Amino acid sequence: MMGIEFMQIVFAIGLVLIIAVILNKLAISPARLAFKAGYSLIFGMILIWTFNYVGVFWGLYIPANIVTILTAGVLGLPGIGLMIVLQFIV
């Protein structure tokens, strides 16, 4: 039969490993998050610029601000469609 001390050591080692993994993810996460946000901003601006260039023929326009750019960057073409539908609703 295993002693309580052994189980406490195993639990402590497992807890230390879990904390180490969480700290490792937190250390890498801000750089990855900044890269994804930058990519979304660039991609969203390109999508909105392209849509506004083509949308002139149909009289459609999406204003370029941080909310619309991030929506287009994160959601892609469905985000553009969402903003068009919202313009017609509001």
C-alpha positions in Angstrom: 0.0 0.0 0.0 1.3 3.4 -0.9 1.9 5.9 1.8 0.3 9.3 2.1 3.7 10.9 1.8 4.2 9.3 -1.6 0.8 10.5 -2.9 1.6 14.0 -1.7 4.9 14.1 -3.5 3.2 12.8 -6.7 0.5 15.5 -6.4 3.1 18.2 -5.7 5.1 17.2 -8.8 2.0 17.2 -10.9 0.9 20.6 -9.6 4.4 22.1 -10.3 4.3 20.7 -13.9 0.8 22.2 -14.5 2.0 25.6 -13.1 5.1 25.4 -15.3 3.0 24.8 -18.5 0.7 27.6 -17.6 3.6 30.0 -17.0 5.2 28.9 -20.3 1.9 29.6 -22.2 1.6 33.0 -20.6 5.2 34.0 -21.5 4.7 33.1 -25.2 1.1 34.3 -25.5 1.6 38.1 -25.6 3.9 38.0 -28.6 1.6 35.6 -30.4 -1.4 37.7 -29.5 0.2 40.8 -30.8 1.1 39.1 -34.1 -2.4 37.8 -34.5 -3.9 41.2 -33.8 -1.5 42.9 -36.3 -2.3 40.3 -38.9 -6.0 40.8 -38.3 -5.7 44.6 -38.6 -3.8 44.4 -41.9 -6.1 41.7 -43.4 -9.2 43.6 -42.2 -8.0 46.9 -43.7 -7.3 45.1 -47.1 -10.7 43.5 -47.0 -12.5 46.8 -46.3 -10.5 48.8 -48.8 -11.2 46.2 -51.5 -14.9 46.1 -50.6 -15.1 49.9 -50.6 -13.4 50.0 -54.0 -15.8 47.4 -55.5 -18.8 48.5 -53.5 -18.9 51.9 -55.2 -20.7 50.3 -58.1 -23.6 49.3 -55.9 -23.5 52.3 -53.6 -22.2 50.3 -50.6 -19.5 51.7 -48.2 -18.1 50.4 -44.9 -16.4 53.0 -42.8 -12.8 52.1 -41.8 -12.4 52.3 -38.0 -10.9 49.9 -35.5 -14.1 48.0 -34.9 -14.9 47.3 -38.5 -11.3 46.5 -39.4 -11.0 44.0 -36.6 -14.4 42.5 -37.4 -13.4 42.0 -41.1 -9.9 40.8 -40.0 -11.1 38.2 -37.6 -14.3 37.0 -39.4 -13.1 37.5 -43.0 -15.8 37.7 -45.7 -18.6 36.7 -43.3 -17.6 39.7 -41.2 -18.0 42.0 -44.3 -21.4 40.4 -45.0 -22.4 41.0 -41.3 -21.5 44.7 -41.6 -23.4 45.1 -44.8 -26.5 43.5 -43.2 -26.1 45.7 -40.2 -26.0 48.8 -42.4 -29.3 47.8 -44.0 -30.9 47.1 -40.6 -29.7 50.2 -38.9 
